Amino acid sequence: MTSTKLIITAEVTQPNTRQGICNNVDFVISTLGITRQRDKLTYQNVDYQANLNLLREAERVG
């Protein structure tokens, strides 16, 4: 069995940077979470919305 590892970095709070990040990907592991607020991002922006954005992109590409 051959395994290829690919790490993709994206700003998933921004719509224009997340399109296509799940193309040709079999599994998505999210480590998204905020440890302290900065750049005016809130827990709602990151812990909830960014993970939801990633989930929706994964669903979009199947």
N, C-alpha and C positions, 0 to 999 in steps of 0.2 A: 504494500500500500504506500503510495506516495502522497505526502502532505505538503501543501504550500501554505505558508503563513503570509498574510498581508495585513499591514496596519494602515488604516486610513484615518487621517486627521481632518476634521471639518468643524466649522463653527455651526453646530446644529440649531443654534438660536436664530440664525440668519437663513431665510429661505433660499437665497441664491447659491449658498455653499453646500447644501445637502442634496441637491438633485443629482442622482446618479451614483451616490456613494455606496449604494447596495447592489449595484450591477455586478453580476457574476460572483455573488457572495452566497454561500450556503448557510452560514450562521452569523448572527450578530450578537456580540456581547457588549452590553453597555456598562460603562463605568462612570456614566455621567452623574454628577452630584456636586453640589456647591458646599464648600467647607467654610467659606467666609464670603461675605458680599463684597463685590468690587465691580468696577465698570458699570455700575447702576443695574446689574443683573440681580434679580431676586431669587429666592428659593422656588417661587412659582415659575419663573422664567426657565430655570435650569432643571430642577428636580422633577417637575411635572412636564412643562411644555416642551423642553428640548428632548426628553425621552419619548414623548408622544410624537414629536416630529420625526424622530428616528424610526419609531415603530411604523408610522404611516408611510415613510419612504420605503422601508423593507416590504411592507404589504403591497405597495404600488408596483414594485418590480417582481413580486412573487417569490 
